[in-house]
Amino acid sequence: MKRLFYFILLIAGFSSIHSCKDLTDEEGNPLLDLNDNTGLIGPRALSREVTDFGLIAQYEYNGLLLSKVITEKASIKNIEWSGNNISKITFKGFLDLDSDGTIDTDSVSYTQQYTYGNLGKLTMISENRTVYRKAAPVPPSTVPGPYAVFAKTKALYKLTYSSTTAKLTSIVMQRGNDITPFDYTDYTKATYTYLGDNVSSVTKEVGKLTGSVFEPADQKYAFDFSSYDSQISGYTLLPFGYTVSVLISTDINDDRSLMLSPNSPRRVSVTDMMEPVPTPIVVSTNYKYDPQTYMTQGFGINYFYKPL
């Protein structure tokens, strides 16, 4: 249940709204002032997500293309493009790998290669990941040693889409330790359902692989999104491939599936489906919008934009 409470805290951002006046983008241009603004006129880009606790993400662009994202603890995600498609994403920094609500002290580095199928649909992502951990202190010293490789893994993510709506229906991951002989030993499965254009629910299963056999899930969660507004989600300004990279950055990051929707849910629930009597934990919010109907506040997050 600790993990579920963390998801809710992350979504709801139980904090007073941060006063974010006078922020600027990476080029020094003033961002949209949420506290007293008239909005942006014309094309825009999502520039920052900020809570009272600090920065969630800062988005930087090369022309019209997203090129870099800076997240917590100065973690950096670099995005490379081939034409209009993301071809490669590299990450160096820190993540909450165990989903306990605290960014880990372990350092993470990964490279993701993106493959596209018919009609330019993203169909597969291959990943090489290394986790670094500081060595234990050598007595009598109490100072940890330098970072050293703790684990190296390879993973493959396969994306499927509805034949009728073309919407994303699942992401299946297989992962194994980067050793010889190599074998996949773990899996995750995320399945998406929709109400209109918006994601209404996501189920996530986590388990073990035996050869090609998916063993019964060790963990299973349901994430539900409802009471959508009719305004514009700022996440629509981000490329689909980047959004997917957020969802797969850790095994269970599916509360962020609201990023796939063109509108914003006012109500979110998370349920541990492995409990004898599953009980949803529910939070709700009221959004604020600018005159162009883009969201500016919701679930404790402030959204800043910049003109293109």
N, C-alpha and C positions, 0 to 999 in steps of 0.2 A: 504493500500500500504506500510505502514511502515514495516510490517512483511515481505513482499516480498523483499524489499530493504535489510533487514537484511539477508535473505537467500542468496542473491547474495553476500553480503559482506562476509558472512561466507565461501561460496564456493571459492570466488575469493581471499580472503585474501589480500585486497588492501594494501599491505605493501612491503617494500623491503625485500628480502630474508635474513633471519636471518643467521648470520655467526655462525655455530654451531660446531666449532672445539673442539677437546679434550673432547667430551662428553663420558661418560662411562655408562654401564648398571648397574643394581642393584648389580651385583657381581664384579664391578670394571673393567670389560673387555671393551676395547675401542670399540666404535661404528664406523660404516662406516662413514668416513669423506667425506662429500658431495663435498667439495671444491677442493679436490685433492686426488682421490682415485683410487684404482685398483679393487675395488669390493670384494665381499666375494666369496670364492670357497667352494662349498658343501652346506649342509643344513643350513638354516637360519631361524630366527624368526624376526618378526616386533617388534622393541623395543620402538621407540618413534615417535610421530608426533609433530613437533614444528613449530611455526610461529614466526614472529618478535614480536608478542604480548606475546609470552610465550608458555607454554606447552598445547597441546591439549590432548594428552594421553601418558602415560608411561605404557608399558605392561610388566608384570612380570610373570615368569614361574616356575612351579614345575616340573623339568625334561622337558618333551615335552609338558606338558599341561599348558594352560593359567590359572593362578591362581588369579591374581589381576590386576586391571587397575586403575591407578591414573589419574584423570582428573583435570579440572580447580578448583581453590580454594581448593586444596588438597582433593577433593572428592574421595571416594574409592569405587570400585566395586569389590566384592569378588566372585569368581566362584568356585562352587563345581561340582564334576564329579561323575558319576556312570558308571564305565567302560569307554567307548569311548564317552559317551554322557554327556553334561552338565545337571545336575539335579536341581541346585539351584543357583540363583544369588541374592546377597544382595547388597544394595547401601546405602551409607550414605554420604550426602554432599549437593551440591547446583546445581540447574538446571535453565534453562531459560523456566519456565513453560508457560509463556504468549507469548513467541517467539517475544519479543520486541527488541532483540539484546543485552540484558544485563542479566548476571547471577543474579537470584533473591537473595534477602537477606533471604528469607524463607529457612529453612533447610528441606531437604527431606530425608526420610528413607523408603525403600521398600524392600520386599522380593518377589521373583518370583520363582514359582515351575514349572518345565518343564515336559511335558508329551509327550510320543512318541507312534506312531501307527505302522502300518505295515511297514516293511522294515527299521525300525528305524527312520522314518520321524518325525520331531517335529510337533505336531498337536495342542498343546494347552499350554498356559501359564496362570497360575493363579497368581494374584498379590494382596498383601496387602500393602497399602501405607499410610504413615502418613506425613503430612506437618506441620512444626512447625513455628510459627511466634512470633517475640518479641512483648511483650505487649507494649501498648502506654505509654509514660511517665506520671507519676502522678504529676500534678502541685504541687508545683512550680518547681519540677525537670524537666529537659529536657532530662534526660537519659532514654532510653527505658528499660522496664523491662526484665526479663528473657524470654527465649523461652518457649512457651506453645503450646499445641496441637491446631492447627487451623482447620485441616480437616483430617478425616480418610476415606479411600475409599477401595473398593474391585473392582477388574477388572478381566475380562476373555478375553483372546486373542485366537482366533481360526484361524489357518493357513490352507490354502488349496493349492493344487498343481495340475498342469496339468497332466491329465491321459496319455498324449502322450509324454511329455518332462520331466515330474517329476519336473519341475521348480515351484518355489513359484508363485502363482497367486493372492493371497489376504491374508490380515490380517484384521480381523474384531474384534474390541474391544467393549465390553459392560462394563459399569462402574456405580457404585452407591455408595452413602454414606454408611459407615459401621455403620448402625443403625438397630434397630429392630422395625417394620418388614423391612427386606432388600428388595430393588427393584433396578433393573438397570434403570438409568435415562438418560444416555449419551452414545453416540457411536462414533466410528471413523471407516472408511472403507478405506483401501489402496488397490488399484488394480494395478498389475504389468503386463507390456507387454515387449516383448523381440525382439531384432534383433540378431539372432544367439544365442550366449550364454550370451550376455550382455543385461542389463535392458535398454530399450529405452524410457520408459515413466512410470510414476506413477501418478495416480489420487488419491487425498485424500479428503474424505468427513468427515465433523464433524457435528453432530446434536444431537437431543434429541430422547429418547425412551419413548414411551407411552405403557406400558405393553410390548408386543412383537412386537409392530409396530415401524419401523424406520421412524420417521418423516422426511420431506424434509430437506436437509442439510442447516445449517446456514452458513457454509463455504465450499468452494470447490476450490481446487488448482490442477494444472497440472504441473508436473516436467518432463522435457524432457532432455534426455542425448543422445548426438550424436557425430559424428566424432571420434569414438573410435580408439585408436592406436592398434598395434598388440603385444605390450610388456606386461610385467607381472605386475599386480596390487599387491602392497604389502598387500592389504586386503585379498588376497587369502590365506595368512598365518594364518588368524584368523578363529576360529571355527564359523560355521554358527549360532549356538545358541547365541553366543556373538553378532554377527552382528545384529541379530533380536532384541536383548536387547537394542542396540543403537537406532534402528528405533522406538521402542515403548517407549523410555524413556520420551518423551513428546508427546503431541497430534500431533504436526506437526514437524517432524524431517526428512521429506522425501527427502530433499536434500542429505542426507547421503545414499540414496539408491544405489549410485554408488559403495558402499562397497560390493554389491551383485555380481558385475561383475568381470570376470577374467581379463578384460582389462580396460583401463582408458579413459573416455570421454574427448575430448578437448573442447567440447561445452556443456553448460548447460543452460537451460532456465526455468523460473518459471512464471506461469500465474495464476492470480486470475480469476477463471471462474465465479465468481458472479458479476463481473463488466458488465455493459451494453454492452461494446465492449471490450472483453478480449484482453489485449496487453501483449505479452511475454516480460520479462526482460531477456536479454541474456548476458552471459559472456563466455569467451574462454581463453584457456591457451596453452602453449607449454610445454611439459614435458621434464625433463632430466632423464637419465637412467644410471645405472652402467653397467659394462661389462657383467653382468649376465642378463641384460635386465629388471631388476626390476626398477620401477620408484623411483627417488630420490627427485624430485621437481615437483610441479604442483599446480596451484591455490594458490600460496603463502605458501604452506605447504612443509616442509622438512621432508623426511622420513628416519629414521635410522634403521639399522638392526644389529643383532648380530648373531654370529655363534651358531649352536646347537651342 
